[in-house]
């Protein structure tokens, strides 16, 4: 489930200074993630929030890396550093950044369900605090009457998209990590409404991330249980079009969520082979694309067992 924030130079200057004193460019690397992974997308906007020249170094080292293992090993120290900045509060912007980074790392690299659940809970808690402090009337969104929640979502404006997107993606990550909890699953309706509003305001945000999430939402269940796979396909195709096919994880999720759901082996293999034959090198997408290729191989290897 993805993440992203806009420029926060003034609010992250202190963090940037702390990092400069502790780490080198190659030592501080953090990946974004994907929807479980979905979060595997908007890292460029998250990393771009760190102030000064460090932002460029971090962005280059992370987003243009072809070494996921290096990123996985280096990330925890940076996550602790970000968490330390929030021990006594934190601005809405920095809280949103922390939500994004924790959710991204978990989605990309944490396989243990219990650890993933803890990361997801922390990410959502940060995102809730960010929204409460940065958006009007946004402090009790999970417990608010659904009709009132919808009314609040309608008030979100274009300038609110980055913060609303962080909340929606962190919330989606929490639901996925607690997929065995019906109370958590019941919250998906709120996330869908919120993400739809983000897409309405800026469908191109995070390389088409709003459409990628909506594609996953619509393909979580088969038609007989309320799923809308054809609608999901439309969202996946739109996400791919927005990035001109450069965002390879969109094709991976198209294959995993839609093609497998409707048992379309031909489309499944076609999409994944396109991912494997593609050049992973793309501005701010190289690491994400490298991970996408790893997932594509795994899906192809298990295709005979599935279909």
C-alpha angles and dihedrals in degrees: 000000000000139000143200146161136185128237114314103171097146095046098046100041092102091051092049092052091051092050094048089060095050111035147036126226094264094042096057108058129144130177128213118225147218137246095291063359092000079120084071097104133053099056093123090068093046096049090044089067095073109100133251128351090335090072091062093046093049093045093050095045095048109032096039096043121115092194110086091173092060089051092047093052095044099044102076094065090052092047090054090049091053091046090052091059089060100048091106102032124290137206121282089250095052091044089054091050091051091050091052096047095047093047092046095050093047094049093048103039115012114091100166107096095216094050090045089052092053092049091048093050091050092047092051092046090054091046092050091051090048093052093044091054099036107037128057117257094355105128104103104032098138095053099035120113107271095237090053089047090055090050090053093049089054089061093060112113134200092266089058095056098100094052094040090050092052090051093048095048094044089049091050090050090052092051092049092049089052098042091139091059113085091197089060093044090053088064092063091088089064093048091051092052091048095048091047089056091050090051090048091054098040118358091177094060114126093006092304094318095151090060093045091054092046089050090056093046091054094049101046090098135032117253092260089062097044102278120140105206096170090054088047090053090054090054093048092049091049092050090052092048093050091057093039087240093298095115097077097183088071090065091047091056092043088058097040100042104030110022093046092044093056093034094240100158094173094056091041094056094039093056095045094047088051088055092050093048094047125100106252092205110101129136109278092350105075097101093042090049092049090055090045090058091051090053092046091056091050092050093049091048091056097040095099090054093049103043 
